[in-house]
Amino acid sequence: IMNASGLIQIGLILLCTTTIFSLHCNHLPLQQRKVIENSLQLLDKMGKRFPQQCLREKPSFRFPKQVLKPRQKETVKAAIEEIFQHIFYIFSKNLTLAAWDGTALEQFQNGLYQQIEQLEACVIKKHTHYFPSKEVNRLKLKKYFHKIDCFLKDKQHNMCSWEISRAEMRRCLQLIDKVIRKL
């Protein structure tokens, strides 16, 4: 049987971790800006300049910008988390023909993964409200990233398809950065 002082200690520990955790979530936009800035630098470092021979192959993926414009901050955070997960997924497979700097790629993947975990923790914590727009956004993002994935498969993950995808992910991160600055 636990005595009163034991219960008080557990209560204090829970209170402290909740406070620390909420402080961590409050600093998330600033943290995300740093991660995105770092990710953009790593994307540049991974490969060289965009190859001229790939210019004529450039498809239009059309990023669904409206997913980053909802009224609720939580919906925006959920969309950003979803985007990071998709980018992580795309940059985690069939990279043999990409010919990128392996260290920069690994650092890029690690940064995304850490950001996904932090966002998940903060977004899940506030999943008390259900917004239909979250589900609509998820579907729009899934469709967008599916186009990129299909493009890579159709081109058999060749160098140009990876360079085009890298340029598209750069654009994605820049859009997220603009949104985060407004949050």
Secondary structure in CASP SS format (residue, H / E / C, confidence):
PFRMAT SS
TARGET T0000
AUTHOR 0000-0000-0000
METHOD secondary structure of the structure
MODEL  1
I C 1.00
M C 1.00
N C 1.00
A H 1.00
S H 1.00
G H 1.00
L H 1.00
I H 1.00
Q H 1.00
I H 1.00
G H 1.00
L H 1.00
I H 1.00
L H 1.00
L H 1.00
C H 1.00
T H 1.00
T H 1.00
T H 1.00
I H 1.00
F H 1.00
S H 1.00
L H 1.00
H H 1.00
C H 1.00
N H 1.00
H C 1.00
L H 1.00
P H 1.00
L H 1.00
Q H 1.00
Q H 1.00
R H 1.00
K H 1.00
V H 1.00
I H 1.00
E H 1.00
N H 1.00
S H 1.00
L H 1.00
Q H 1.00
L H 1.00
L H 1.00
D H 1.00
K H 1.00
M H 1.00
G C 1.00
K C 1.00
R C 1.00
F C 1.00
P C 1.00
Q H 1.00
Q H 1.00
C H 1.00
L H 1.00
R H 1.00
E H 1.00
K C 1.00
P C 1.00
S C 1.00
F C 1.00
R C 1.00
F C 1.00
P C 1.00
K H 1.00
Q H 1.00
V H 1.00
L H 1.00
K C 1.00
P C 1.00
R C 1.00
Q C 1.00
K H 1.00
E H 1.00
T H 1.00
V H 1.00
K H 1.00
A H 1.00
A H 1.00
I H 1.00
E H 1.00
E H 1.00
I H 1.00
F H 1.00
Q H 1.00
H H 1.00
I H 1.00
F H 1.00
Y H 1.00
I H 1.00
F C 1.00
S C 1.00
K C 1.00
N C 1.00
L C 1.00
T C 1.00
L C 1.00
A C 1.00
A C 1.00
W C 1.00
D C 1.00
G H 1.00
T H 1.00
A H 1.00
L H 1.00
E H 1.00
Q H 1.00
F H 1.00
Q H 1.00
N H 1.00
G H 1.00
L H 1.00
Y H 1.00
Q H 1.00
Q H 1.00
I H 1.00
E H 1.00
Q H 1.00
L H 1.00
E H 1.00
A H 1.00
C H 1.00
V H 1.00
I H 1.00
K H 1.00
K C 1.00
H C 1.00
T C 1.00
H C 1.00
Y C 1.00
F C 1.00
P H 1.00
S H 1.00
K H 1.00
E H 1.00
V H 1.00
N H 1.00
R H 1.00
L H 1.00
K H 1.00
L H 1.00
K H 1.00
K H 1.00
Y H 1.00
F H 1.00
H H 1.00
K H 1.00
I H 1.00
D H 1.00
C H 1.00
F H 1.00
L H 1.00
K H 1.00
D H 1.00
K C 1.00
Q C 1.00
H C 1.00
N C 1.00
M H 1.00
C H 1.00
S H 1.00
W H 1.00
E H 1.00
I H 1.00
S H 1.00
R H 1.00
A H 1.00
E H 1.00
M H 1.00
R H 1.00
R H 1.00
C H 1.00
L H 1.00
Q H 1.00
L H 1.00
I H 1.00
D H 1.00
K H 1.00
V H 1.00
I H 1.00
R H 1.00
K H 1.00
L C 1.00
END
